[in-house]
C-alpha cells in the first residue's frame, strides 16, 4: 500500500495518476493493488479529497472546477470498479462515494451536494440467504445526472438513477429511478412535484434577497419539463368521463344496428312498429 499526493505518478504495479496540474496535498490517493488509474483534470479543485483504490483495475475520474467551488469527498474504488465525477461538482461538507465489484458510480456536471451525503453502490459487507447460501445484496451501478441538487443527508444507493435538473429533499434515500426536473422526498424517495428547475444563487447570500420569480436569477440550460414514461396519465374530469361513457354506449348501439342488418332483419323505428 502506498499513499501519494496529487501529482503525476506511476509505479511498477501499473498504478498511475494522470494529471498535469500543480502538486496538491489536499488530494491524497492510496493504491493497494495494481493497474489502478486516477485521471484528474489539471483544472480540477478539491477542498479535501481522499481516493482509496482497495484492490486492482479501478478507475477514478475528476473533471474541471474552474470556479473553485468547494468539494470534499472520500471515494472508495474496488476491483474493476469506476467512479466518475463531472465538471463543476460541489459540496458543502464531506461526500462518501463507494463502488466495488466491477460496478460504476457516475456523477454528472454541476451536481450540488449538501452535507452528510452518501453515494453507495455497495453495502460494504455481504449478506447471504441462510438456506441457499446465495448473496442477496449485490452491488449495483449508480447514475446521477447533470445539475442535480442533493440536500442535507441524502443517500443514493445501488440501482438508483437521478435525471438531470432534479432535487432530492433532505434525508431522502434514493433506491430507484427518479426522472428529470422533479422534487423527490422520503425513504425511499418519491416524486412530489414535476416540471421544476433550480439555480445555485443562495437565498440569503446573493442579491436580490427576495426571489419571487425566475426573473431574479440567471437561468441554466436545465429548464425542461419532466419526461417520465412511467408516470400515470392525468385523471379525466367528470365531464370528460361522462362524454367517454356516452360515446361507448352510442358505439355499442350502432354496432347492434349493423349486426341486425347483417342478419337480414330490418330495423324498424318504434313508432312504425306500433303502426304495423
DAJO-V628302 format. One record per run of one state. SS is the DSSP state (2 for helix, 1 for strand, 0 for the rest). FROM is the first residue (numbers start at 1). LEN is the number of residues. If there is no record, write none. Layout:
ss from len
SS FROM LEN
SS FROM LEN
This chain:
ss from len
0 1 1
1 2 5
0 7 2
1 9 2
0 11 5
1 16 3
0 19 5
1 24 8
0 32 5
1 37 4
0 41 7
1 48 6
0 54 5
1 59 4
0 63 9
1 72 6
0 78 4
1 82 4
0 86 4
1 90 2
0 92 2
1 94 6
0 100 4
1 104 4
0 108 4
1 112 2
0 114 3
1 117 4
0 121 7
1 128 1
0 129 6
1 135 1
0 136 6
1 142 3
0 145 4
1 149 2
0 151 4
1 155 3
0 158 3
1 161 2
0 163 4
1 167 2
0 169 4
1 173 2
0 175 2
1 177 2
0 179 3
1 182 4
0 186 1
1 187 1
0 188 2
1 190 5
0 195 19
2 214 3
0 217 21
2 238 25
0 263 7
2 270 6
0 276 1
